[in-house]
Amino acid sequence: MVEPDKREGVAAVKAGSDLPLRAVSGLAMAALALLAAWMGGMTFIVFWSIAAILIFWEWNKIVAASSQRALWIAAGVVYAAIAGVAPVLLRGSVDFGFVAIVFLFAVVWTTDIAGYVVGRLVGGAKLWPAVSPKKTWSGAIGGIVGAVIAGAAVVHFSGIPVGAVILLAVVLSIASQAGDLFESAIKRRFGVKDASHIIPGHGGVMDRLDGFIVAALVAAVIGLLRGGLMQPGRGLLVW
């Protein structure tokens, strides 16, 4: 039997060997997402429709053994629909659609990256060990700080007053982290490590978009409440 500390060492070596693959895959996905956002229109709709279909497929795989499968599938329909609809609503805003999506990307991606880096460097108390044993409070706070800086930079260089967008970045960063924890709780409930193995070095589409889905939902709701159906991007960013 391999001792616990040796198992952890093996896992660390494996994680390190996967890092180049994860980096390349991550950059490729980011480039595709940004390209689709820049092109907008039907390209953007198709991009997120495909993502939603893959998320629903992965969700069904995860809950396949549940005794309440019908209820879980219904929940999966809602979850996948959010992924497919929320970004499209924001991007559809004529004047602010592209900036709104880039802002959302910046907040979610920086939350993830800064949270990981700060959590590894600082460590400390665990955020929710029963669901995600590696996440720490220091990482959560670091993710929020990073999201504020990245979000404010996107808005500033777009010529939009920063103002309340700082608070908005905090809210969306928290939403992103909640989405991450939500998917971790679902996978832990069903004893699954990765939603699938579609993305080399990363797992499934759900694994990459868990935080984005919830953040996009919150952003779309705020945008719709303030800007209406025609200008949710403006409603999100202009205060």
Sequence and secondary structure as in RCSB ss.txt:
>XXXX:A:sequence
MVEPDKREGVAAVKAGSDLPLRAVSGLAMAALALLAAWMGGMTFIVFWSIAAILIFWEWNKIVAASSQRALWIAA
GVVYAAIAGVAPVLLRGSVDFGFVAIVFLFAVVWTTDIAGYVVGRLVGGAKLWPAVSPKKTWSGAIGGIVGAVIA
GAAVVHFSGIPVGAVILLAVVLSIASQAGDLFESAIKRRFGVKDASHIIPGHGGVMDRLDGFIVAALVAAVIGLL
RGGLMQPGRGLLVW
>XXXX:A:secstr
   HHHHHHHHHHHHHHHHHHHHHHHHHHHHHHHHHHHH HHHHHHHHHHHHHHHHHHHHHHTTT TTHHHHHHH
HHHHHHHHHHHHHHHHT TTTHHHHHHHHHHHHHHHHHHHHHHHHHH  SEEETTTEEEEEHHHHHHHHHHHHHH
HHHHHHHTT   TTHHHHHHHHHHHHHHHHHHHHHHHHHTT S S S BTTTB HHHHHHHHHHHHHHHHHHHHH
HHTTT HHHHHH  
